Amino acid sequence: MCNSKKKRNFVAALIKNIVTNMKYGVIGTGAIGGFYGAKLAHGGQEVHFLLHSDYEYVKQHGLQVDSCDGSFHLDDVNAYQHTEDMPKCDVVLVCLKSVNNSKLQSLLPPLLHEKTLVVLIQNGIGVEADVEKMFPGVQLAAGLAFICSAKTEPGRVNHQCYGSINLANYSCKDEALMQAVVDEFREASIETGLVEYNEARWKKAVWNMPFNGMTVALHTQTDLLLKNESTRRLIREQMMEVVGAAQHLGVKNLDEKFVDKMIATTDVMTPYSPSMRLDYDFHRQMEIYYLYTRPIEIAREAGYSMPKLEMLEAELRFLESMNG
């Protein structure tokens, strides 16, 4: 027992020595990138933020995080308008909406060195496969965030509840690097774990596919969907379609109990408008492809259909075409 503990401590120390003083880059300093990047910076990590519309504001005033876990302000932010001006990073957190992933072809290369880990903190199924086609050989991981967070004004992130994130290895050959990132997230008071990739992506889809689209289609929030008997039942049926697809694809640890857990968790969640609802309200393009089209196609190719979610996808396509 004693030798086993010493061995674990030795391995942990070795990992810490292998990867130290890591530089983090954040592409997309919005509700998600702003929160996790700011938490890392507040915890003492070196973080470099790519900003767009609020660059001047953040450069002058800093970055404010209003959080249910304790608010804080970053006075001096490493803020940039162009990735060409940023240093090469050991870890890049991609927090762009997936509809903007074509921009990665120009945004990512200045930040990459031979061993950079790119973490895609994005919604949907299939994002890593498509980014890998753009950057063969780049180390990729998925970041699965369970958080209620929004940014509705320059330089201010409103973190309402939850905030954990799981990392799932997609193509990273350096396990010590993955563990070091998890450790540094935890040191920044972010609940973080290492999980299996396919299980993690499909578990996230169990919540994302029903709630993102339904809040748009019915112009409502998460709490009201569950308070109404008819929509609560429909949400559950949609979740079970995702579970059925995942099981058909051989994904493990995904069943009816997980659906019950997701519904129970959402029951006690702060009334929330998911990212797709905010995108629709602000007349931005919605992430329909990776959240709906791609997983529906993957399931169909494996011989499984998701009719209720196919209908929701069609409704979202219609609403987007009318939303200008």
C-alpha positions, 0 to 999 in steps of 0.5 A, spaced: 500 500 500 505 504 501 509 502 495 503 503 491 502 510 494 509 512 493 509 510 486 503 514 484 506 520 487 512 519 483 508 519 477 505 525 479 511 529 480 514 526 474 508 528 469 509 535 473 516 536 471 515 533 464 510 539 462 511 545 466 510 553 465 505 551 459 502 557 455 495 557 453 491 560 447 484 561 447 481 562 440 474 565 441 473 569 448 466 568 449 462 565 454 466 559 454 473 561 452 472 567 456 470 563 463 475 557 462 481 562 460 480 567 465 479 561 471 486 559 468 489 566 468 486 567 475 489 561 477 496 563 475 497 560 468 499 564 462 493 565 458 493 569 451 486 571 449 484 572 441 478 577 441 474 580 436 469 586 437 471 587 444 478 587 444 479 595 445 475 594 451 478 588 454 485 591 453 483 597 456 478 595 462 480 587 463 476 581 463 470 581 468 467 574 470 461 574 474 460 567 477 456 563 482 462 560 485 465 567 486 466 573 481 473 576 479 476 581 475 483 580 470 486 587 470 492 585 465 489 581 460 494 578 454 489 580 449 490 580 441 486 581 435 490 577 430 493 570 432 500 572 428 501 576 434 500 571 439 506 566 442 506 559 440 502 555 445 502 548 448 495 548 449 490 551 445 482 552 447 478 553 441 472 556 443 469 558 437 462 556 434 463 550 430 460 554 424 466 558 424 471 552 424 473 554 417 477 560 420 481 555 423 485 554 417 488 561 418 487 562 426 491 556 428 497 555 425 501 561 428 499 558 435 502 551 433 508 548 435 510 540 434 507 538 440 501 543 441 495 540 444 488 543 441 482 542 445 475 543 441 471 546 446 465 545 441 458 542 441 456 537 436 459 530 433 464 530 428 468 536 429 475 533 431 474 529 425 473 535 420 479 539 424 484 533 423 482 533 416 485 540 416 491 539 420 493 532 419 498 530 425 496 535 430 494 533 437 486 533 438 482 533 444 475 534 445 473 539 451 466 537 454 463 543 458 457 542 462 456 550 464 451 555 464 454 561 462 453 567 457 457 573 454 452 579 452 456 585 453 464 587 452 469 584 457 464 581 461 462 573 462 456 571 466 457 564 469 450 562 472 451 555 474 455 549 474 462 549 470 465 542 470 469 540 463 471 533 461 477 532 456 477 526 452 483 524 448 482 524 440 489 524 437 493 526 442 499 521 443 502 524 449 498 522 455 502 526 460 500 532 457 493 530 457 494 529 465 498 535 466 492 540 462 487 536 467 491 538 473 492 545 471 485 546 470 483 543 477 488 547 480 484 553 477 478 550 481 475 547 475 472 541 476 475 536 470 476 529 468 479 525 463 474 521 459 473 516 453 472 520 447 465 517 444 462 516 450 463 523 452 461 526 445 454 522 445 453 524 453 453 531 451 449 530 445 443 527 450 442 534 453 444 538 447 440 535 442 433 536 445 434 543 449 438 547 444 433 546 439 427 546 443 428 552 446 429 555 439 423 552 436 418 553 442 422 560 444 422 558 451 427 556 456 430 550 459 425 550 466 419 551 462 420 545 457 420 541 463 415 544 467 410 542 462 408 535 461 407 534 454 414 538 452 417 534 458 415 527 455 418 530 448 424 532 451 425 525 454 423 521 448 428 525 444 434 524 449 432 516 448 433 517 441 440 520 442 441 514 447 439 509 442 443 512 436 449 511 441 448 504 443 447 502 436 454 505 435 457 501 440 458 507 445 458 504 452 455 507 459 449 510 456 442 508 458 436 510 461 439 512 467 443 517 464 437 520 461 434 521 468 440 524 471 440 529 465 433 531 466 434 531 474 440 536 473 436 540 469 430 540 473 434 544 479 438 548 474 437 556 473 432 557 468 437 557 462 437 559 454 442 555 451 447 557 446 443 556 440 437 560 443 442 566 444 444 565 437 437 565 434 435 571 438 441 575 436 440 573 429 447 569 428 448 562 424 446 556 429 450 550 430 445 546 426 450 541 422 454 538 428 449 538 433 443 535 428 445 534 421 452 530 422 449 525 428 443 524 425 447 522 418 452 518 422 446 514 426 442 513 419 449 510 416 449 505 422 442 503 421 438 507 426 434 513 425 432 519 430 425 521 427 423 526 433 430 529 432 430 529 424 423 533 425 427 538 430 432 539 425 427 541 419 424 546 424 431 549 425 433 549 418 426 553 417 427 558 423 434 560 420 432 561 413 426 566 416 431 569 421 435 573 416 
